[in-house]
Structure formats: structure tokens, C-alpha cells
Amino acid sequence: MDGTQRSMRSDRVRWVGAGLTMPPQVRALAIAREISVRLEEARALEGLGHCLLRDGDHDDGAAHWQQALAIYERIGAPDAQRIRETLRKHGITTAPPPPSSESRQSA
């Protein structure tokens, strides 16, 4: 069993064991990680964060959003701003975004 299969299995146990339907983002996250597509990994993490929050797991939901934010910032995706606003809306603080290459050049 490879790492992706182990990850999907543990996520399936988490959701099914709690009597919940496993959201499709769990499989999307496993696939994105398997094929190393960072943008899709962040999108799946973001979606899982929403599912977890909806199901009352605020801490784990916030952790997934923060992981998504880190990836969005690392790859320079504009989605990072949306996640920052979502976290702020839910009262979750984040570190300021890293300076862009433009702001470093102008300093």
C-alpha cells in the first residue's frame, strides 16, 4: 500500500467511522498529491476545510484552510487572498503573506 492509499484509507476511516459520508475532496486530495499538482491539492484542502467546518470540526477545518493558504502563497495563486479573508471571517489569525518579488525589488 503506497502513501496515497494509506492517506485515503485513514481519511475514509475518519469520515465513515464518524458516521459521515466521505467528501469527494478526500479522493481529490489524494490524487492531487499522487500526481504532484499543488494547485489542486490546495483546492482539495480548502474544500475539506469547508466540509469539516460544516460538520463542527472548526480546528481541523481551520488547519486544512491554513495548509491550503500556505500552498496558494507558495505557488503565487490569487486564491490565497480568498482564503485569508475566509480565515479572518471565522476569526482565525494567519501570518502575513510573504513579500512578493516586486515588493522586494522596490525596497
Phi and psi restraints in degrees (value plus and minus 20) as a CYANA .aco file:
   2 ASP   PHI    -102.3   -62.3
   2 ASP   PSI     155.9   195.9
   3 GLY   PHI     -80.7   -40.7
   3 GLY   PSI     -57.2   -17.2
   4 THR   PHI     -85.9   -45.9
   4 THR   PSI     -63.7   -23.7
   5 GLN   PHI     -84.6   -44.6
   5 GLN   PSI     -60.2   -20.2
   6 ARG   PHI     -83.2   -43.2
   6 ARG   PSI     -62.8   -22.8
   7 SER   PHI     -82.9   -42.9
   7 SER   PSI     -65.5   -25.5
   8 MET   PHI     -83.7   -43.7
   8 MET   PSI     -59.2   -19.2
   9 ARG   PHI     -84.9   -44.9
   9 ARG   PSI     -64.2   -24.2
  10 SER   PHI     -86.8   -46.8
  10 SER   PSI     -56.9   -16.9
  11 ASP   PHI     -86.2   -46.2
  11 ASP   PSI     -60.1   -20.1
  12 ARG   PHI     -83.1   -43.1
  12 ARG   PSI     -63.7   -23.7
  13 VAL   PHI     -80.8   -40.8
  13 VAL   PSI     -62.1   -22.1
  14 ARG   PHI     -78.6   -38.6
  14 ARG   PSI     -70.3   -30.3
  15 TRP   PHI     -93.4   -53.4
  15 TRP   PSI     -71.0   -31.0
  16 VAL   PHI     -87.5   -47.5
  16 VAL   PSI     -59.2   -19.2
  17 GLY   PHI     -81.0   -41.0
  17 GLY   PSI     -47.8    -7.8
  18 ALA   PHI    -109.6   -69.6
  18 ALA   PSI     -14.9    25.1
  19 GLY   PHI      57.1    97.1
  19 GLY   PSI       1.7    41.7
  20 LEU   PHI    -130.7   -90.7
  20 LEU   PSI     134.6   174.6
  21 THR   PHI     -98.7   -58.7
  21 THR   PSI     112.7   152.7
  22 MET   PHI     -89.1   -49.1
  22 MET   PSI     101.9   141.9
  23 PRO   PHI     -88.2   -48.2
  23 PRO   PSI     131.7   171.7
  24 PRO   PHI     -83.2   -43.2
  24 PRO   PSI     -38.8     1.2
  25 GLN   PHI     -84.5   -44.5
  25 GLN   PSI     -44.8    -4.8
  26 VAL   PHI     -83.8   -43.8
  26 VAL   PSI     -67.5   -27.5
  27 ARG   PHI     -87.6   -47.6
  27 ARG   PSI     -60.1   -20.1
  28 ALA   PHI     -80.2   -40.2
  28 ALA   PSI     -61.0   -21.0
  29 LEU   PHI     -83.6   -43.6
  29 LEU   PSI     -65.0   -25.0
  30 ALA   PHI     -81.4   -41.4
  30 ALA   PSI     -63.5   -23.5
  31 ILE   PHI     -86.7   -46.7
  31 ILE   PSI     -65.2   -25.2
  32 ALA   PHI     -78.7   -38.7
  32 ALA   PSI     -60.4   -20.4
  33 ARG   PHI     -90.0   -50.0
  33 ARG   PSI     -58.3   -18.3
  34 GLU   PHI     -83.2   -43.2
  34 GLU   PSI     -60.2   -20.2
  35 ILE   PHI    -118.2   -78.2
  35 ILE   PSI     -16.1    23.9
  36 SER   PHI      39.4    79.4
  36 SER   PSI      29.0    69.0
  37 VAL   PHI    -127.9   -87.9
  37 VAL   PSI      77.4   117.4
  38 ARG   PHI     -81.9   -41.9
  38 ARG   PSI     -60.1   -20.1
  39 LEU   PHI     -81.1   -41.1
  39 LEU   PSI     -64.3   -24.3
  40 GLU   PHI     -90.2   -50.2
  40 GLU   PSI     -51.5   -11.5
  41 GLU   PHI     -82.4   -42.4
  41 GLU   PSI     -65.7   -25.7
  42 ALA   PHI     -83.6   -43.6
  42 ALA   PSI     -60.8   -20.8
  43 ARG   PHI     -83.2   -43.2
  43 ARG   PSI     -60.9   -20.9
  44 ALA   PHI     -86.0   -46.0
  44 ALA   PSI     -61.5   -21.5
  45 LEU   PHI     -82.0   -42.0
  45 LEU   PSI     -61.2   -21.2
  46 GLU   PHI     -81.1   -41.1
  46 GLU   PSI     -66.3   -26.3
  47 GLY   PHI     -83.6   -43.6
  47 GLY   PSI     -60.4   -20.4
  48 LEU   PHI     -84.2   -44.2
  48 LEU   PSI     -57.4   -17.4
  49 GLY   PHI     -78.5   -38.5
  49 GLY   PSI     -63.3   -23.3
  50 HIS   PHI     -83.3   -43.3
  50 HIS   PSI     -63.6   -23.6
  51 CYS   PHI     -81.8   -41.8
  51 CYS   PSI     -65.2   -25.2
  52 LEU   PHI     -83.8   -43.8
  52 LEU   PSI     -62.5   -22.5
  53 LEU   PHI     -82.9   -42.9
  53 LEU   PSI     -63.9   -23.9
  54 ARG   PHI     -79.2   -39.2
  54 ARG   PSI     -55.5   -15.5
  55 ASP   PHI    -107.0   -67.0
  55 ASP   PSI     -13.4    26.6
  56 GLY   PHI      71.7   111.7
  56 GLY   PSI     -16.6    23.4
  57 ASP   PHI    -116.6   -76.6
  57 ASP   PSI      57.1    97.1
  58 HIS   PHI     -85.4   -45.4
  58 HIS   PSI     -60.7   -20.7
  59 ASP   PHI     -85.0   -45.0
  59 ASP   PSI     -66.2   -26.2
  60 ASP   PHI     -90.2   -50.2
  60 ASP   PSI     -56.6   -16.6
  61 GLY   PHI     -80.4   -40.4
  61 GLY   PSI     -65.9   -25.9
  62 ALA   PHI     -83.1   -43.1
  62 ALA   PSI     -58.8   -18.8
  63 ALA   PHI     -83.1   -43.1
  63 ALA   PSI     -59.9   -19.9
  64 HIS   PHI     -85.7   -45.7
  64 HIS   PSI     -61.6   -21.6
  65 TRP   PHI     -82.2   -42.2
  65 TRP   PSI     -60.1   -20.1
  66 GLN   PHI     -87.6   -47.6
  66 GLN   PSI     -55.6   -15.6
  67 GLN   PHI     -84.3   -44.3
  67 GLN   PSI     -62.5   -22.5
  68 ALA   PHI     -82.0   -42.0
  68 ALA   PSI     -64.4   -24.4
  69 LEU   PHI     -78.4   -38.4
  69 LEU   PSI     -65.0   -25.0
  70 ALA   PHI     -79.4   -39.4
  70 ALA   PSI     -61.5   -21.5
  71 ILE   PHI     -88.4   -48.4
  71 ILE   PSI     -67.8   -27.8
  72 TYR   PHI     -74.9   -34.9
  72 TYR   PSI     -64.0   -24.0
  73 GLU   PHI     -86.4   -46.4
  73 GLU   PSI     -60.9   -20.9
  74 ARG   PHI     -82.1   -42.1
  74 ARG   PSI     -57.1   -17.1
  75 ILE   PHI    -116.0   -76.0
  75 ILE   PSI     -19.7    20.3
  76 GLY   PHI      54.1    94.1
  76 GLY   PSI       7.8    47.8
  77 ALA   PHI     -99.4   -59.4
  77 ALA   PSI     118.1   158.1
  78 PRO   PHI     -85.3   -45.3
  78 PRO   PSI     -35.3     4.7
  79 ASP   PHI     -80.1   -40.1
  79 ASP   PSI     -40.6    -0.6
  80 ALA   PHI     -77.5   -37.5
  80 ALA   PSI     -59.6   -19.6
  81 GLN   PHI     -83.5   -43.5
  81 GLN   PSI     -60.4   -20.4
  82 ARG   PHI     -81.6   -41.6
  82 ARG   PSI     -62.1   -22.1
  83 ILE   PHI     -87.8   -47.8
  83 ILE   PSI     -60.8   -20.8
  84 ARG   PHI     -77.6   -37.6
  84 ARG   PSI     -64.2   -24.2
  85 GLU   PHI     -85.8   -45.8
  85 GLU   PSI     -59.4   -19.4
  86 THR   PHI     -83.5   -43.5
  86 THR   PSI     -65.8   -25.8
  87 LEU   PHI     -81.5   -41.5
  87 LEU   PSI     -64.8   -24.8
  88 ARG   PHI     -81.4   -41.4
  88 ARG   PSI     -62.4   -22.4
  89 LYS   PHI     -79.2   -39.2
  89 LYS   PSI     -52.6   -12.6
  90 HIS   PHI    -114.5   -74.5
  90 HIS   PSI     -11.5    28.5
  91 GLY   PHI      54.4    94.4
  91 GLY   PSI       4.6    44.6
  92 ILE   PHI    -124.8   -84.8
  92 ILE   PSI     101.9   141.9
  93 THR   PHI    -105.4   -65.4
  93 THR   PSI     129.3   169.3
  94 THR   PHI    -152.5  -112.5
  94 THR   PSI     141.7   181.7
  95 ALA   PHI     -91.0   -51.0
  95 ALA   PSI     130.6   170.6
  96 PRO   PHI     -82.4   -42.4
  96 PRO   PSI     131.9   171.9
  97 PRO   PHI     -85.0   -45.0
  97 PRO   PSI     131.5   171.5
  98 PRO   PHI     -85.6   -45.6
  98 PRO   PSI     129.4   169.4
  99 PRO   PHI     -83.4   -43.4
  99 PRO   PSI     122.7   162.7
 100 SER   PHI     -96.1   -56.1
 100 SER   PSI     145.2   185.2
 101 SER   PHI     -84.4   -44.4
 101 SER   PSI     -51.1   -11.1
 102 GLU   PHI     -85.8   -45.8
 102 GLU   PSI     -64.5   -24.5
 103 SER   PHI     -90.1   -50.1
 103 SER   PSI     -49.6    -9.6
 104 ARG   PHI     -90.5   -50.5
 104 ARG   PSI     -56.4   -16.4
 105 GLN   PHI     -90.1   -50.1
 105 GLN   PSI     -53.3   -13.3
 106 SER   PHI    -101.3   -61.3
 106 SER   PSI     -31.9     8.1
